[in-house]
Structures are given as C-alpha cells and as structure tokens.
Amino acid sequence: MSGFLLVEKERMPLKKENMPLIQIEPYRPPGLLPAVVFIIFTSLL
C-alpha cells in the first residue's frame, strides 16, 4: 500500500500536494465502494 502511494507521489507530486484528499473526500459519504475498489486494485499489484 505504501509502495503504491510512493509511486503515485512520484508520478504526480504537484497534484498530490495541491489536492491531497479532494479526490477521496467526496466518495466517502456514498459508501465503501471506492475503498473496496482501492483494496482490490492494490492487492492485484
């Protein structure tokens, strides 16, 4: 999981610093679907 975050940070450092949780926050209220998708995606790597 930390390795994936490191890769994302290296790929787009400016985006990560400018909006750290903007992409994650809006998806929290609807449910756990994004979290499940993220876990499945990381376990596939």
C-alpha positions as CSV (number, residue, x, y, z in Angstrom):
1,M,0.0,0.0,0.0
2,S,2.8,2.4,0.9
3,G,4.6,1.5,-2.3
4,F,1.6,2.4,-4.4
5,L,1.3,5.8,-2.6
6,L,5.0,6.4,-3.3
7,V,4.6,5.6,-7.0
8,E,1.6,7.9,-7.2
9,K,3.5,10.7,-5.4
10,E,6.5,10.3,-7.8
11,R,4.2,10.2,-10.9
12,M,2.3,13.4,-10.0
13,P,3.8,15.2,-7.0
14,L,2.2,18.6,-7.7
15,K,-1.3,17.1,-7.9
16,K,-0.7,15.2,-4.6
17,E,0.4,18.3,-2.8
18,N,-2.2,20.6,-4.2
19,M,-5.2,18.3,-3.6
20,P,-4.3,15.6,-1.1
21,L,-7.8,14.4,-0.1
22,I,-10.1,16.3,-2.6
23,Q,-10.5,13.1,-4.7
24,I,-11.1,10.8,-1.7
25,E,-13.4,13.0,0.4
26,P,-16.4,13.3,-2.0
27,Y,-16.6,9.5,-2.3
28,R,-16.7,8.8,1.5
29,P,-20.4,9.6,2.2
30,P,-22.0,7.3,-0.5
31,G,-20.4,4.2,0.8
32,L,-17.4,1.9,1.0
33,L,-17.3,1.0,-2.7
34,P,-14.2,3.2,-3.6
35,A,-12.4,1.7,-0.6
36,V,-13.2,-1.8,-1.7
37,V,-12.1,-1.0,-5.3
38,F,-8.8,0.5,-4.0
39,I,-8.1,-2.5,-1.9
40,I,-8.8,-4.9,-4.8
41,F,-6.7,-2.8,-7.1
42,T,-3.7,-2.7,-4.7
43,S,-4.0,-6.4,-4.0
44,L,-3.7,-7.1,-7.7
45,L,-0.4,-5.3,-8.0
